[in-house]
């Protein structure tokens, strides 16, 4: 058996929909972030070095070294070698990929969609950066038959946590964005981080409960890892932050998977950082080891996605 026997994975779901492998190809389009340019804050999130999830990322506002078309071509070569996938989703990943005028966004998205084999878009962004005109543009692509995913970085549903990591928005912004996106029929994927300062498995369960109650189509789970040139790195060096242990992460992910309805697609169950910037925890360097650990945990416990209904943990956690 494989992980997809226990979890509704994005790869399996896309293959079912399109009859063959579909792979995301990451694109850096030169965006910045309102939490860096002074619009809502400066310095960004305490954990944020975009190279931790966009290895080729440059500084905000810096022009990308390659055009959208060149990045897709380069990604296609790597993907063909690794998985043989011919169909691609253009994944606008680095920084806030709706933080521009609709005209600029349309130009960038159209260029990606014009590349043969690109069947749709995955747009990574913040919940406070998706005004209705942007959602309408994405809905238009979806109405035209494109595969479109709006990937909203929430990380936690607790405003105290979001403030502590200098996120620059609260849960209300996420709630508003999801409700408006769903009214337009868009597929929404929520990004959640496990192991944020001060949070436990109970916080993770409550955050899951809240996003499920609002309605989502996909989930991405990441362990919080410490990377160079971040405020979190300073806190870690000073002993003010202790990263989550591997076994605790595996237990938390397995719990969230079991409590998630089978119709929700898991786009990711872990995350890694480039070796030259990862400081801790060391186990985050091994993607497949973690995925195999999640599979083994579910198998050992006889559990799979949708195998249990979550109780309401919100009140208990709020009282803690």
N, C-alpha and C positions, 0 to 999 in steps of 0.2 A: 504494500500500500504506500501511497505518497501523501504529501501534505494536502493535496487537493481532494483527497478522500475524506478529510476532516474539516477542511475550510473551503468556502466558496471563493476561490482565488481569481484574481483579475485575468490571468493568463488563460485559465480554463474557460472562464465566462466569455472572453473575447473569441476564443477558438470556436466555441459553440455558436456564437452570433455570426461569425464571418467565415466559418468553415476552414480556417487555417490560422496559424500563429499571427498575432498582432503584437508589435513591440513599440513602446514609447521611445522616442529619440529626443534627448534633452536639447533645448535651445536657450542660448543666452542672447537676449535682444537689447541689452543696454539700458534696462530700466533701473530705477532707484527705488526708494521706499520712503513713505511719509514719516516713518519713525527714525529716519536718518537725515532727511533734508530739512528738518525743523518744522514741518507742517503739523505733526502731532508730537514729535519728540526728536531727540538726537541720540546718536550712538547706537541705535538699534536695540534689539533684544539682548539681554545679557549673555545668551548662549550663541549669538548669531555671528558666524563667519561663513558666508555663503559657500565657501569652498567645501564646507562639511557636507553639503548636499548638491553642490554644482561644482565639480572638480576644476572646471575651466574658468570659473567665475572670476571676473576682474572687479575692480572697485566700482561702486555705484557711479553712474553717468559715464563711465569709460566706454568708449566705442568697442563693440565686440571685434575680436581679431578676424572673424570670418562672418560672411553674410549668412542669413537664414538658410539660403539654399546650400551654401557650402557646408554648414554645420549638419544639415540633414544628410548630405552626401557622405560626409565623414562618418556620421553615426551609422548610416546604412552599411558601410563596409564592416564596421565592428560587429553589428548585429547579425549580418549575414554569416560571419565567421563563428559567432557564438551560438545562435539559435536557428539560423536559416530563415528567419521571418522576412517576408516580402512586403507585408502591409505594416504601415507605421502610423502612430499618432504623434503629431508634433507637440512635444511637451515644453511649453514655455514655463521654465522652472525657476530661474534665478531672480531673486528679489520679488517685486510686486508687479505682476505681469498684466494688470489692468490699470496701472497708474499712468495714464496718458489720455490724450484726446481720443474720441471714438474714431476719428479719421486715421490717426496714427495706428491705432490698434487694428483697424480693418486692413490697412496696408500690410502690416506685418503678418496677420493671420492669413490674408489672401495669398501672400507669397508662399507661406508654408503649405497651404492647401493646393497650390498650383503644382507642387512637385509630384510627379507620378508615384503612386503607391501610398501617398499620405491620405488616409481616409478620414481624418478628424483631428481634433485638438484636445489637449489637456492643459488647462490654464491654472497655474498656481498663483494664488493671490491672498490678500487679507480681506476679512469681512467688512472692513470700513472703506474699501476701495472698489465697490461694485455698484455704482449708480445704475439706475434703470436703463439708460441708453446703452450701457455696456452689456447688461443682461439681455437686452433686446437684440443686440448684435449677435451674441452667442446663440440665442434662441433661433435667430434667422438661419444660422449655419445648421443647426439641428433640424429645423424644418426642411432644409434642403437635402436632408438625408445623411449629413455628416455625423460622425461619432463625436460628441462634445461632452467634456467633463469639466465642471467648475470645481477646482480643488481649493477649499477654504482652510487656511491655517488658523485653527482655534487653539490647539495645544492643551488648554484646560478650560473648564466651565466656571472656575472659581476666580472671581475678580481680584481677590487678595493675591492669588498666585500670579495672575496676569500682571498686576501692578508690580509685584516683587521682581519679575523678570523683565520689566520695562516694555511690556508688549505694546502699550499705546492704545489699547481698546479693551472693552469689557465684553462680557457674554451677551449683553443686549445687542451689540453690533452684529454679532454672529446670528442671533435669533432673527433680527431684522433682515439680514442678507439672505438667510436660508428661506425665510417665508416668501420674500419677493422672488427669489430664483425658482422656487417650486411653483409659484403661481404662473410663471412663464414656462413651466414644463422642463426645466433644465435638470440634468443629472448632477447631483452634488456629492462630492467626496470630502469628508471631514478629516483633517490632520490632527492627531492627538499625540502628545509626548508623555511618556511614562517615566517617572523618576524626577519630576520637577521638584525644586526645593520645598520641603515641608509637606509634600504629598505622599500618600500611601495608596495601597490597593483600594481602599474605600473611596478615596477621591477619584480614582480612575473609574470605578464602577458608577459613581454618581455622574461623572462627566458623560460616560457612555449612555446612561439612562436619559440624560437631558438631550443629547443629540438625537437619540432614537425617537424620543417623544416629538421632536420637531420634524423628524423625517429626513432620512438621508438614503443615498443609493450606494455609497462607497465609504470605506474607512482606510486610513493609513495610520499605522502605529509605529512610533519611533522610541527607542530609548534615548534619554538625554545623555549626550556625550560631551565631554569637555574638550574643546579645541583651542588651539593657540590664538592669541590676539583677541580674546574676548574677556569681558568682565567676569564671566563664570570661571575662566581659567585662573584669574587672580583669587577668587573666593576659594577655589579648590586648593591652590597652593598654600593659602592661609589656614586651611583646615575648616573653612566655613561651609563647605559643601562636600558631601560624601556621595559619590555616584551609586546608583542602584546596582545591586549584585545580580549576577547572571541568573541564578536560580529564582530570585524574586521576580525578575523580569519575565522569565518563562511562565511562572505561576500566574502573574498578572495577565499576560497575553492569553493564556489558555482560558482563564476565567472570562475575559471579555469576549473571546471567540464563542464560548458556550452560550453566553447571554445575548449574542447578536442573532437576530432572525436570519434565516437562510437566504432571504432575498437580497441581503446587503453584501456587496462585493468587497473583499479585502484586496486593496491595491498593493499594500505592503504590510509586513508584520514586524520588520526590524529596519534598522538603518545603520550605515557605516560612514566613516569619514576617511579622507585621504590620509595615508599613513604618516605623511610628513607634518600633519597638523593635529592628529589625534593625540590627546594626552591621557584621557581616562574615560570610561573603564577600558582596560585592554581587550576585554572580550568583544567589544564593539567592532574590532577589526575583522572578525570572522563572521561574515554574513551567513554562510551555509551552515556553519556550526550552530548558530542561533536558530535558524530555520529547522534544522534537524532536531534540535532540542525541543522546539515547540511541537513538532510532529510526535516526538517520542513521549512528551508529557501528555498530549491528548490521547495517544494510543494506550499508554500505561493506565490512564484513568478511565479509559473506555468512553471518552467524550468526543463530541464533534459540534460544529457550529449549529446554533439553534436548539441545543439539547436541553436548555433550561430557560425558564422565564425569570427575568430579574425581579427581585423585590424592590420596593421603594426604599433606597438607602439615603435619600436626600435629607430627611429630617434628622436621622441619626448622625449623619456627618455634620450637618449644620450645628448640631448641639455639641459636637466634640470640641 
